[in-house]
């Protein structure tokens, strides 16, 4: 698998709704960051689906190197 594109080196805050499923972009190419827009095409990358456990603001990973995707774990600090 190739390396993802780093969309940003900071997390992207987003208000999420409890019970709603979000498709997090894993390739870094989406123009709808942090969500998938299908830009991964025929690559090895696929979106990661995540269901919000509660309504609140979360911080999605934009560097695409998080170990706990789709949420930021601070991995951008080592890039």
N, C-alpha and C positions, 0 to 999 in steps of 0.2 A: 504494500500500500504506500502511496506517495504521501508526502507531508501536506497538511492542510495549509491554506493561506491564512496568515494572521490578519484578521479583519480589524483588530484594534488591540492595543496592549493594556486596555482597561476594561473592566466588566461593564456590561450594558444593563442598566436598571430597567425593569419593566413591571408594570402592574399586572398581576395574573388573577384569574378567578378560580375559586375552589371548584374542583371537579372538571375543569376544562383541560383538554389535552393540547399541548403545544408541540410543534415540530422544530426542534433546534437544529440549526445548520451546523454540520460537522466539517464541511469542506472549506468554509471561509469565503466562498465566492458569491453568496447570496446578496442581492441588493436590498433585501428586507431584514438585515441583521437585527437581532440574533436568530431570526426564524428562517427556515428553508424556503426558497423560491424555485427549487428544481435545478439550480445552476450546476449541481454536481453531475448532471447528465449521465454519461456512460462510465464515469469514474468508479473507483472502489468505494467512494463515500455514499452514505445514505443518511437521511435525517434520523435524529434520535428523538423518539416520542417521550414526552414527560407530562404527567398529569399533576396539576397543582393541588397540593393537599389542603390549602387554605387561600383565601383572598388576601393578598398583600403584595408589596413590592419585593421582587427577587432580583438577583444580579446574575444574569446569564454570562457565561464565558464567551469572550470575543476573540481570544488568542487561539482557541481551539486545541489547547494543550492540557486542559484540566483533566485530572484523574477521576473527578466526580461529576462528570458532565450530566446535565447541561449547565450546572451552576458553577460559578467561579470558585476556585480553590486557592487562588494566588499564584498559580503557575506562571502567569505573565511576568512576574517579578524576576524570573530566572531566564527570560528570553533576551 
